[in-house]
Amino acid sequence: MKIAVMGAGSVGCYYGGMLARAGLPVTLIGRSQHVDAVNERGLLLEIGTDRIPVPMAATTEIEGVAGADVVLFCVKSGDTEAVGRAMAPHLRPDVTILCLQNGVDNPDRLRAAIGGEVVPVAVYVATGMAGPGHVRHHGRGDLVIGPSRRDAEIVARFGAAGIPTTVSANAIDALWAKLIVNCAYNALSALTQWPYGRLLAMEGVADVMRDVVGECVAVARASGVTVAPEIEQSVLGLAATMPGQKSSTAQDIALGKPTEIDHLNGLVMRRGAALGIPTPANRVLHTLVKAAEAPRG
């Protein structure tokens, strides 16, 4: 199975590195600073106290997807259609695209842009880039994927690489559950630049998260999505499992990069407006993050 990783940020580098370490041919497609480092010395995969150099191919060119059986699609949500259309001419007709992005609407948007087999994936991993070509793993790493023509092989190959992978016809429900977690944590972590453990220790934060979760659940259920009754407890309990983790939105704000907030709290806000469901807590967080990412001056 030949793998291409489109958008080799921390998530793409982690999964690409795990698969390459297991002997699968992997090509990372990303920014030049990371690509140059990987081509020079391999990807540095840091897991716990282990720092593992993993040789693999890396390129800045979108043609790197050519010949891949499976593409891990990891670009920012705002780039979904443009990157999808750009890579479409280079894809095998029978390629399986695993959509590892934040948010719930990316698989449909990508499928509409390029057609073919686009599989929703709920990603449960905490990672960060520690430097050019250097990815650091903070916790978990399991995937829930939708059904596809290659799902049995993907489960077997990924599992052998240390990536627990489950196939579920309800992968969209899992994506919504993850979206609810992201709506609760990402903006607050970004605005404070605090990790999850410190956030939950702050008086009033848990109550804000409860408000956010309640709005998300109302919108999800009105959209026909099944949400577990214990979702609130799961959200509030997450901080204890990864107390040192900052959200991807926090990392984007710190680096002066555009965030995906439009596809997190912003999506809930828009869906709520269309369904007649008020989402004031999500609106406030969305507005504050948009202000934080706006140019200074």
N, C-alpha and C positions, 0 to 999 in steps of 0.2 A: 504494500500500500504506500503510494507516494503522497506526501503531505505538503501543502503550501499554507503558510500563515500570512494572510493579508492583513496588515496593520500590526506590526510586531512591537507592541507596547508591552507592559508588564504581563498582562494576561496571555497574550499571544506568545511571548518569549517563554513563559513558564511552561505552557502546554507543549509548545514546539520543542523546548529543551528536554522535557520528560520523554517525549516520543523519540527524539533523536538519540537520547541516552540509551534507549531500549533497542536501537539499531535500525529504526525506520528512516528512510530518506526524507529529510525535511528541508524546505527552503523558507527562510524568513524574508518577508518583504516589508521594509520599513525605512526609517530615516537614516541618512548617511552616517551620522555619528555612531549609531548602534551597528549598522551594517559594516562599517569599517572595522570596528572593534571585533565583531564576530569573525570576519574574514581574516583578521590578523591572528587571533588567539582562541577562537571558538567562543561560544556563549558561556559566560560564567554563571552557573546555576547554584545559588546559595540556599540551602535547606538546613535549618538548624545550624549546627556548627560545621557542616560540610560545605565546601566550596569546590564545585565540580566543573572543570572546563569541558564543554561539550562541542566537538567539532560539528559543523553543519554548514550548508550553503546559505548565503544571505545576499540580497540584492536590493537596490532602490527601485528597480524597474518592475512595472506591473506585469511584464511578460513572465515574471517568475512563477506565475500560476500555471503556465503551460505544462501539460502532461500530468498534472496532479489528479489523483483519484478523489482526494478529499481536500477541500479548502476550509481552513478555520478562518472565518470572517470576523475580524476583531477591530474594525475601524470605529471611529467616533460616530455616534448616531447621526449627526448632521451631515456626514459624508457618505451615507449609505448609498443613495441612488447614484451619485457621481462616480464613486469608486466601482460600484457594481457595473455600471455601463462601460467604464474604461476597461475592466478586466474581462468582460463578456466575450470579446473576439478571441481571446487566448485560452478559453476553457474547453476542456473535453466535453463532448455532447453528453456523456454519462457521468459527469462530475457530481459529487455530493457536496453541497456547501453547508457547513455547520455554522449557524449564526450565533456567535458567542457574545453578542453585544448587550449592553444595558438597555432597559426599556422593553415594551411588549409589542411594539408595532414594526420593529425592524424586519423580521422575517417576511411579513406581507409586503413591506415597501421594497425590499430587495427582490422578492419574487416578481412583483409587478414590473420592476425595472429591467430584469434580465431573463425571467422565466427559469425553467429548470427546477431541480430538486433543491430547495432551500429548507433546511431543517431547523426549527426553533430549539435553542439550547439554554437551559438555566444553569448558570455557572456559580459554583460556590467555592470561591478561593479568595484569599487575601494575599496580594503581591504588591511589589513596588520595584521600580527601577532604582538600583543603588549607584548607577553610573553607566556610561556607555557599554552596551553589551553585557550588563551585569544585572540579573534579576534576582530579587530576594523574596523568598516564600515566607509568609507569616502564618498561614493556617489553611486547613482543609484542602480542597482540590477536586472534589467530585462534580460530576456533570449529570444532568437529566436531559435526555435528548428525545426529540420526537421520532416517530417511526420513519424509516427510509429503506431503500433497496439494499443498503450496505450496513444496516444497523447491527446485525449479528457480528459481522467482521469488525466493525468499529468498537463494539463492546469488548470483544476478545483482545484486539490489538491494544486498545487504550488501557484495559485492565492489566494486561501484561506489562505495560509501561508504568504502572503505579497510579493510574488515573481511574478511580472507581466511576463507572458509567452505567446509567440505568436508562432503559427505553421506556417512555411513557406516552400513551395517547393523550395524556393531560399535561403535556409539557407547557402549554400556554398558561394553564392554571399555576404551574410552578414559576413561570416567568412573572406572573402577577404577584405571587407571594414574594418573590425577590424584589420586584418593583416597590412593594409596600415597605420592605426593609430599607431600600435605598432612599425612599421618600422620607422616612423617619430619620435616617442618620446622615445622609450625604450633605445636605445643605447645612445642618447644624455643625457638622465637623468642619465644613469649608469656612463658615463664617467665623468660627472660633479658632480654627486651626488646632483643634484639640483631638486627641484620639478618643475612641469610643468609651473606654473605661472612665476617663476624666469627665466626659460629657454626662454620663449617667450619674456621676457623683454630685453633679451640680443641681442645687435645689431648683425645681420647676421644670427641668428638662424632660423628665419622664412624663409629666402632664402634657407638655407640648407634643411629645411623641404620641401619646394616646389620642390627642385631637387629630393629628395627621393620619394615624392609622385608621381611626374611625371614618374619616372622610374617604380614604382610599378604599376601604372595605365597602362602603356604600356605593361608590362608583363601580367597583369591580362586580359586585353582585347585580347591580342594575345592567351591567354589560353581559350578563350570563355566565360569569366566571364563578367557579366554586372556590370559596375561601375557607380555610380551616377555622373552626371556632376558637382555637387557641392562638390565633395569629398575634394578638397583642402580647401575650406572655412570651411568645417566641421572639418577637422584635425586642422587647425589653431585656430578654435574657441573653441576646447576642453579645452585648458588650463584655460580659464575663468570659466569653470564649475567645475573644480577641481584643483585650483591653488596650493594647498598644497600637491598634490599627487606625489610620486616618482614611477617610473616604477618598475615592478617586476624584471626586469634586474638589476636595480639599487640596489634593495634589495638583490639580489643574490650576486652581486659584493661586497657589503658592508659586507656580511656574509662569503665571501670566498667560495661561492658555485658555481658550474657550472651553466652557463646561458642557455637560450634557443635560443641564437642568431643564431645558425645554422638553426633554423626553422622559423626565422623571416627574417632579412635582408639577411641571408645566403640562404634561400630558394629562395628569389627574385633573388639573384645573380646567383644561379644555373639554375633556370628556364630561366632567361634572356640569359645566355650563350647558353642553348639548343635551344632557339628561335632566336638567333642572335641579341638580344637587349642589347645594352650596359647599364650597371648599376653601373657606377663609384661611385656615392654617397653612394649607399648601400654597395658596396665593401669596401670603406674606413671605414664606421661605423662597419661593420662586423669584419674587420681586427683589428681595435682598441679595440673592446670589447674582441676579442680572446686574444689580448695581455694583456689586463687588468686582465683577469681571469687566465692567465698562472701563474704557481708557481713562486714565487720570488727566486732570488739567481742564 
